[in-house]
């Protein structure tokens, strides 16, 4: 049970960092998304 909560919290933090990264580096983010796709 505790691990699920920790994972949800970690995902929320990661999403916030990713949104911040997208705002600062839109071109780099688009390039990275193309590599993953």
PQR file of N, CA, C, O and H, with PARSE charges and radii, in Angstrom:
ATOM      1  N   UNK A   1       0.832  -1.199   0.000 -0.4000 1.5000
ATOM      2  CA  UNK A   1       0.000   0.000   0.000 -0.0000 2.0000
ATOM      3  C   UNK A   1       0.871   1.255   0.000  0.5500 1.7000
ATOM      4  O   UNK A   1       0.623   2.196  -0.754 -0.5500 1.4000
ATOM      5  N   UNK A   2       1.893   1.254   0.855 -0.4000 1.5000
ATOM      6  CA  UNK A   2       2.746   2.434   0.956 -0.0000 2.0000
ATOM      7  C   UNK A   2       3.497   2.695  -0.353  0.5500 1.7000
ATOM      8  O   UNK A   2       3.691   3.848  -0.737 -0.5500 1.4000
ATOM      9  H   UNK A   2       2.094   0.490   1.468  0.4000 1.0000
ATOM     10  N   UNK A   3       3.920   1.624  -1.039 -0.4000 1.5000
ATOM     11  CA  UNK A   3       4.685   1.812  -2.267 -0.0000 2.0000
ATOM     12  C   UNK A   3       3.835   2.478  -3.343  0.5500 1.7000
ATOM     13  O   UNK A   3       4.359   3.244  -4.151 -0.5500 1.4000
ATOM     14  H   UNK A   3       3.762   0.687  -0.728  0.4000 1.0000
ATOM     15  N   UNK A   4       2.534   2.200  -3.369 -0.4000 1.5000
ATOM     16  CA  UNK A   4       1.658   2.825  -4.363 -0.0000 2.0000
ATOM     17  C   UNK A   4       1.611   4.329  -4.141  0.5500 1.7000
ATOM     18  O   UNK A   4       1.698   5.110  -5.089 -0.5500 1.4000
ATOM     19  H   UNK A   4       2.108   1.577  -2.712  0.4000 1.0000
ATOM     20  N   UNK A   5       1.472   4.728  -2.878 -0.4000 1.5000
ATOM     21  CA  UNK A   5       1.428   6.160  -2.571 -0.0000 2.0000
ATOM     22  C   UNK A   5       2.744   6.821  -2.952  0.5500 1.7000
ATOM     23  O   UNK A   5       2.754   7.911  -3.523 -0.5500 1.4000
ATOM     24  H   UNK A   5       1.402   4.094  -2.108  0.4000 1.0000
ATOM     25  N   UNK A   6       3.856   6.160  -2.635 -0.4000 1.5000
ATOM     26  CA  UNK A   6       5.159   6.724  -2.975 -0.0000 2.0000
ATOM     27  C   UNK A   6       5.326   6.868  -4.483  0.5500 1.7000
ATOM     28  O   UNK A   6       5.876   7.858  -4.964 -0.5500 1.4000
ATOM     29  H   UNK A   6       3.848   5.274  -2.171  0.4000 1.0000
ATOM     30  N   UNK A   7       4.849   5.874  -5.221 -0.4000 1.5000
ATOM     31  CA  UNK A   7       4.976   5.942  -6.674 -0.0000 2.0000
ATOM     32  C   UNK A   7       4.133   7.078  -7.241  0.5500 1.7000
ATOM     33  O   UNK A   7       4.571   7.793  -8.142 -0.5500 1.4000
ATOM     34  H   UNK A   7       4.402   5.069  -4.830  0.4000 1.0000
ATOM     35  N   UNK A   8       2.912   7.244  -6.705 -0.4000 1.5000
ATOM     36  CA  UNK A   8       2.056   8.341  -7.176 -0.0000 2.0000
ATOM     37  C   UNK A   8       2.717   9.685  -6.901  0.5500 1.7000
ATOM     38  O   UNK A   8       2.698  10.586  -7.739 -0.5500 1.4000
ATOM     39  H   UNK A   8       2.556   6.663  -5.973  0.4000 1.0000
ATOM     40  N   UNK A   9       3.310   9.807  -5.699 -0.4000 1.5000
ATOM     41  CA  UNK A   9       3.976  11.061  -5.355 -0.0000 2.0000
ATOM     42  C   UNK A   9       5.170  11.292  -6.280  0.5500 1.7000
ATOM     43  O   UNK A   9       5.392  12.416  -6.729 -0.5500 1.4000
ATOM     44  H   UNK A   9       3.326   9.075  -5.017  0.4000 1.0000
ATOM     45  N   UNK A  10       5.933  10.252  -6.566 -0.4000 1.5000
ATOM     46  CA  UNK A  10       7.097  10.388  -7.434 -0.0000 2.0000
ATOM     47  C   UNK A  10       6.672  10.784  -8.845  0.5500 1.7000
ATOM     48  O   UNK A  10       7.327  11.607  -9.485 -0.5500 1.4000
ATOM     49  H   UNK A  10       5.752   9.338  -6.200  0.4000 1.0000
ATOM     50  N   UNK A  11       5.570  10.196  -9.333 -0.4000 1.5000
ATOM     51  CA  UNK A  11       5.101  10.542 -10.677 -0.0000 2.0000
ATOM     52  C   UNK A  11       4.668  12.001 -10.737  0.5500 1.7000
ATOM     53  O   UNK A  11       4.911  12.688 -11.729 -0.5500 1.4000
ATOM     54  H   UNK A  11       5.038   9.527  -8.813  0.4000 1.0000
ATOM     55  N   UNK A  12       4.021  12.476  -9.663 -0.4000 1.5000
ATOM     56  CA  UNK A  12       3.579  13.869  -9.643 -0.0000 2.0000
ATOM     57  C   UNK A  12       4.784  14.813  -9.688  0.5500 1.7000
ATOM     58  O   UNK A  12       4.765  15.819 -10.398 -0.5500 1.4000
ATOM     59  H   UNK A  12       3.823  11.918  -8.856  0.4000 1.0000
ATOM     60  N   UNK A  13       5.817  14.484  -8.934 -0.4000 1.5000
ATOM     61  CA  UNK A  13       7.030  15.304  -8.925 -0.0000 2.0000
ATOM     62  C   UNK A  13       7.697  15.267 -10.295  0.5500 1.7000
ATOM     63  O   UNK A  13       8.115  16.302 -10.813 -0.5500 1.4000
ATOM     64  H   UNK A  13       5.832  13.667  -8.358  0.4000 1.0000
ATOM     65  N   UNK A  14       7.795  14.077 -10.880 -0.4000 1.5000
ATOM     66  CA  UNK A  14       8.433  13.943 -12.187 -0.0000 2.0000
ATOM     67  C   UNK A  14       7.674  14.736 -13.236  0.5500 1.7000
ATOM     68  O   UNK A  14       8.281  15.366 -14.102 -0.5500 1.4000
ATOM     69  H   UNK A  14       7.455  13.236 -10.459  0.4000 1.0000
ATOM     70  N   UNK A  15       6.336  14.707 -13.161 -0.4000 1.5000
ATOM     71  CA  UNK A  15       5.534  15.439 -14.138 -0.0000 2.0000
ATOM     72  C   UNK A  15       5.768  16.940 -13.989  0.5500 1.7000
ATOM     73  O   UNK A  15       5.827  17.667 -14.980 -0.5500 1.4000
ATOM     74  H   UNK A  15       5.843  14.195 -12.458  0.4000 1.0000
ATOM     75  N   UNK A  16       5.901  17.404 -12.732 -0.4000 1.5000
ATOM     76  CA  UNK A  16       6.122  18.828 -12.516 -0.0000 2.0000
ATOM     77  C   UNK A  16       7.484  19.239 -13.078  0.5500 1.7000
ATOM     78  O   UNK A  16       7.608  20.298 -13.695 -0.5500 1.4000
ATOM     79  H   UNK A  16       5.853  16.813 -11.926  0.4000 1.0000
ATOM     80  N   UNK A  17       8.508  18.403 -12.866 -0.4000 1.5000
ATOM     81  CA  UNK A  17       9.821  18.717 -13.414 -0.0000 2.0000
ATOM     82  C   UNK A  17       9.780  18.712 -14.940  0.5500 1.7000
ATOM     83  O   UNK A  17      10.417  19.544 -15.586 -0.5500 1.4000
ATOM     84  H   UNK A  17       8.407  17.543 -12.365  0.4000 1.0000
ATOM     85  N   UNK A  18       9.033  17.778 -15.508 -0.4000 1.5000
ATOM     86  CA  UNK A  18       8.970  17.694 -16.963 -0.0000 2.0000
ATOM     87  C   UNK A  18       8.257  18.906 -17.552  0.5500 1.7000
ATOM     88  O   UNK A  18       8.673  19.429 -18.586 -0.5500 1.4000
ATOM     89  H   UNK A  18       8.516  17.102 -14.983  0.4000 1.0000
ATOM     90  N   UNK A  19       7.172  19.360 -16.891 -0.4000 1.5000
ATOM     91  CA  UNK A  19       6.486  20.560 -17.366 -0.0000 2.0000
ATOM     92  C   UNK A  19       7.425  21.765 -17.324  0.5500 1.7000
ATOM     93  O   UNK A  19       7.434  22.589 -18.238 -0.5500 1.4000
ATOM     94  H   UNK A  19       6.834  18.934 -16.051  0.4000 1.0000
ATOM     95  N   UNK A  20       8.213  21.855 -16.251 -0.4000 1.5000
ATOM     96  CA  UNK A  20       9.162  22.964 -16.126 -0.0000 2.0000
ATOM     97  C   UNK A  20      10.204  22.870 -17.236  0.5500 1.7000
ATOM     98  O   UNK A  20      10.579  23.884 -17.826 -0.5500 1.4000
ATOM     99  H   UNK A  20       8.205  21.186 -15.508  0.4000 1.0000
ATOM    100  N   UNK A  21      10.676  21.649 -17.522 -0.4000 1.5000
ATOM    101  CA  UNK A  21      11.680  21.458 -18.572 -0.0000 2.0000
ATOM    102  C   UNK A  21      11.109  21.833 -19.932  0.5500 1.7000
ATOM    103  O   UNK A  21      11.791  22.456 -20.746 -0.5500 1.4000
ATOM    104  H   UNK A  21      10.372  20.825 -17.043  0.4000 1.0000
ATOM    105  N   UNK A  22       9.854  21.454 -20.180 -0.4000 1.5000
ATOM    106  CA  UNK A  22       9.229  21.795 -21.468 -0.0000 2.0000
ATOM    107  C   UNK A  22       9.137  23.297 -21.643  0.5500 1.7000
ATOM    108  O   UNK A  22       9.327  23.810 -22.746 -0.5500 1.4000
ATOM    109  H   UNK A  22       9.299  20.949 -19.519  0.4000 1.0000
ATOM    110  N   UNK A  23       8.842  24.015 -20.546 -0.4000 1.5000
ATOM    111  CA  UNK A  23       8.730  25.467 -20.647 -0.0000 2.0000
ATOM    112  C   UNK A  23      10.082  26.093 -20.960  0.5500 1.7000
ATOM    113  O   UNK A  23      10.165  27.063 -21.714 -0.5500 1.4000
ATOM    114  H   UNK A  23       8.688  23.599 -19.650  0.4000 1.0000
ATOM    115  N   UNK A  24      11.150  25.532 -20.375 -0.4000 1.5000
ATOM    116  CA  UNK A  24      12.474  26.130 -20.558 -0.0000 2.0000
ATOM    117  C   UNK A  24      13.140  25.679 -21.862  0.5500 1.7000
ATOM    118  O   UNK A  24      13.861  26.454 -22.491 -0.5500 1.4000
ATOM    119  H   UNK A  24      11.083  24.744 -19.763  0.4000 1.0000
ATOM    120  N   UNK A  25      12.899  24.428 -22.268 -0.4000 1.5000
ATOM    121  CA  UNK A  25      13.581  23.883 -23.450 -0.0000 2.0000
ATOM    122  C   UNK A  25      12.579  23.203 -24.389  0.5500 1.7000
ATOM    123  O   UNK A  25      12.605  21.980 -24.524 -0.5500 1.4000
ATOM    124  H   UNK A  25      12.314  23.798 -21.757  0.4000 1.0000
ATOM    125  N   UNK A  26      11.708  23.960 -25.032 -0.4000 1.5000
ATOM    126  CA  UNK A  26      10.699  23.322 -25.905 -0.0000 2.0000
ATOM    127  C   UNK A  26      11.314  22.538 -27.064  0.5500 1.7000
ATOM    128  O   UNK A  26      10.816  21.472 -27.425 -0.5500 1.4000
ATOM    129  H   UNK A  26      11.687  24.954 -24.923  0.4000 1.0000
ATOM    130  N   UNK A  27      12.388  23.060 -27.645 -0.4000 1.5000
ATOM    131  CA  UNK A  27      12.995  22.373 -28.788 -0.0000 2.0000
ATOM    132  C   UNK A  27      13.632  21.054 -28.349  0.5500 1.7000
ATOM    133  O   UNK A  27      13.462  20.028 -29.007 -0.5500 1.4000
ATOM    134  H   UNK A  27      12.792  23.926 -27.353  0.4000 1.0000
ATOM    135  N   UNK A  28      14.358  21.088 -27.246 -0.4000 1.5000
ATOM    136  CA  UNK A  28      15.008  19.869 -26.762 -0.0000 2.0000
ATOM    137  C   UNK A  28      13.965  18.824 -26.391  0.5500 1.7000
ATOM    138  O   UNK A  28      14.163  17.632 -26.625 -0.5500 1.4000
ATOM    139  H   UNK A  28      14.496  21.922 -26.712  0.4000 1.0000
ATOM    140  N   UNK A  29      12.850  19.273 -25.809 -0.4000 1.5000
ATOM    141  CA  UNK A  29      11.807  18.330 -25.424 -0.0000 2.0000
ATOM    142  C   UNK A  29      11.197  17.675 -26.659  0.5500 1.7000
ATOM    143  O   UNK A  29      10.962  16.467 -26.667 -0.5500 1.4000
ATOM    144  H   UNK A  29      12.689  20.241 -25.618  0.4000 1.0000
ATOM    145  N   UNK A  30      10.939  18.463 -27.701 -0.4000 1.5000
ATOM    146  CA  UNK A  30      10.368  17.906 -28.921 -0.0000 2.0000
ATOM    147  C   UNK A  30      11.318  16.882 -29.533  0.5500 1.7000
ATOM    148  O   UNK A  30      10.885  15.833 -30.010 -0.5500 1.4000
ATOM    149  H   UNK A  30      11.130  19.445 -27.694  0.4000 1.0000
ATOM    150  N   UNK A  31      12.616  17.191 -29.518 -0.4000 1.5000
ATOM    151  CA  UNK A  31      13.603  16.259 -30.062 -0.0000 2.0000
ATOM    152  C   UNK A  31      13.617  14.967 -29.259  0.5500 1.7000
ATOM    153  O   UNK A  31      13.679  13.878 -29.831 -0.5500 1.4000
ATOM    154  H   UNK A  31      12.967  18.043 -29.131  0.4000 1.0000
ATOM    155  N   UNK A  32      13.561  15.083 -27.928 -0.4000 1.5000
ATOM    156  CA  UNK A  32      13.589  13.891 -27.086 -0.0000 2.0000
ATOM    157  C   UNK A  32      12.336  13.054 -27.292  0.5500 1.7000
ATOM    158  O   UNK A  32      12.407  11.825 -27.324 -0.5500 1.4000
ATOM    159  H   UNK A  32      13.511  15.967 -27.463  0.4000 1.0000
ATOM    160  N   UNK A  33      11.185  13.713 -27.432 -0.4000 1.5000
ATOM    161  CA  UNK A  33       9.943  12.965 -27.645 -0.0000 2.0000
ATOM    162  C   UNK A  33       9.992  12.220 -28.975  0.5500 1.7000
ATOM    163  O   UNK A  33       9.471  11.110 -29.084 -0.5500 1.4000
ATOM    164  H   UNK A  33      11.127  14.711 -27.406  0.4000 1.0000
ATOM    165  N   UNK A  34      10.615  12.823 -29.988 -0.4000 1.5000
ATOM    166  CA  UNK A  34      10.721  12.162 -31.279 -0.0000 2.0000
ATOM    167  C   UNK A  34      11.617  10.933 -31.156  0.5500 1.7000
ATOM    168  O   UNK A  34      11.371   9.920 -31.810 -0.5500 1.4000
ATOM    169  H   UNK A  34      11.038  13.725 -29.899  0.4000 1.0000
ATOM    170  N   UNK A  35      12.662  11.014 -30.318 -0.4000 1.5000
ATOM    171  CA  UNK A  35      13.538   9.857 -30.159 -0.0000 2.0000
ATOM    172  C   UNK A  35      12.810   8.698 -29.479  0.5500 1.7000
ATOM    173  O   UNK A  35      13.009   7.536 -29.833 -0.5500 1.4000
ATOM    174  H   UNK A  35      12.863  11.838 -29.786  0.4000 1.0000
ATOM    175  N   UNK A  36      11.961   9.027 -28.495 -0.4000 1.5000
ATOM    176  CA  UNK A  36      11.240   7.964 -27.791 -0.0000 2.0000
ATOM    177  C   UNK A  36      10.129   7.362 -28.644  0.5500 1.7000
ATOM    178  O   UNK A  36       9.818   6.177 -28.526 -0.5500 1.4000
ATOM    179  H   UNK A  36      11.799   9.971 -28.208  0.4000 1.0000
ATOM    180  N   UNK A  37       9.535   8.181 -29.499 -0.4000 1.5000
ATOM    181  CA  UNK A  37       8.385   7.711 -30.280 -0.0000 2.0000
ATOM    182  C   UNK A  37       8.799   6.682 -31.326  0.5500 1.7000
ATOM    183  O   UNK A  37       7.954   6.183 -32.070 -0.5500 1.4000
ATOM    184  H   UNK A  37       9.787   9.144 -29.595  0.4000 1.0000
TER
END
